[in-house]
Amino acid sequence: MDFSVVAVAREDDSPVEEPLRVAALADRLGYREVWAGEGPTWDAFVLAAALGRVTERAVLTAGPVPVSVRDPYTLARGAASVAAVTGGRAVGVALGTSSKRVVEGVHGRPRTRPAAVLAESAAALRALLHAVPGEPVVPGSPFRRRLPPPGGPLTVAAFGDRAIAAAAAHADRMLLDVVSPQQVRELRGKLDAAAHEAGRTPPVLAAWLPAAVDPEPASLAQVLGSIAGYLTVPGYREVFAEAGFAEAVERAAAGADRAVLVRALPPAAAATVGLVGDLAAVRARIDAYAEAGLDEIALVPATAGDPAGERTLTALRPA
């Protein structure tokens, strides 16, 4: 099993500078890659550039970035720019469709044909990420590429069949989020089948998983809060209902706030879709994910009660 670290994943109440501390610690502990997620607070490429200034070796990946709000050229330029200002560090890009509440509610952009846009963006971005200096910045443009290619992987966040097909056809890596081992097993099968159909070797299969070794109560609440934020999102709410959290899903649909939802979610919910518990339990859970077909775990460390996720990241540091 390979491991990477997510410096910031989704919105919570942690200090806005916490991603810098998480990244610096992850790099110092020897993790090979750090993710800069995008959300209402952080722009993924600006954050990735900042992470590059507090780390020395780690590959940087920006995103997932919603494909409905940025065109492929903007994404490729962003990655190449981060690589240039961080001394030639390898920089990857992760794509996703995000949700209607983010794309339309935050960005004010239409979220139409999300799976088709994801596939189109992934195909175009794959070519742009490998463009070299002197080539047109986009086909047919009089402007020439001046920056070297960023050198990192193209990742596609996927869950539905059409998104999985896009990942299989174009990505170096497919990303899942807050999933159980059983869901990994099912999605692994779909990815392998889609890659065979596309005539490609299956991409690496990775998952962002909340992680808290020997969690403090505040750490557990933070993990449950991150789960609560997805209970109303189509494509996720069904997953949680099937996993046994239908009551919390129903409360979320009725408009309950995050504090109420955290109380409605049993502590077992955190361990069902993440790495939460003592070290022995977490390692057993990692084995279960590996057996299900996961290639990489991107650790989303709880930082409440464990600044920078130090206890968790130290316990799971690469050998």
Order of alpha helices (4+ residues) and beta strands (2+ residues): beta-alpha-beta-alpha-beta-alpha-beta-alpha-alpha-beta-alpha-beta-alpha-beta-alpha-alpha-alpha-alpha-alpha-beta-alpha-beta-alpha
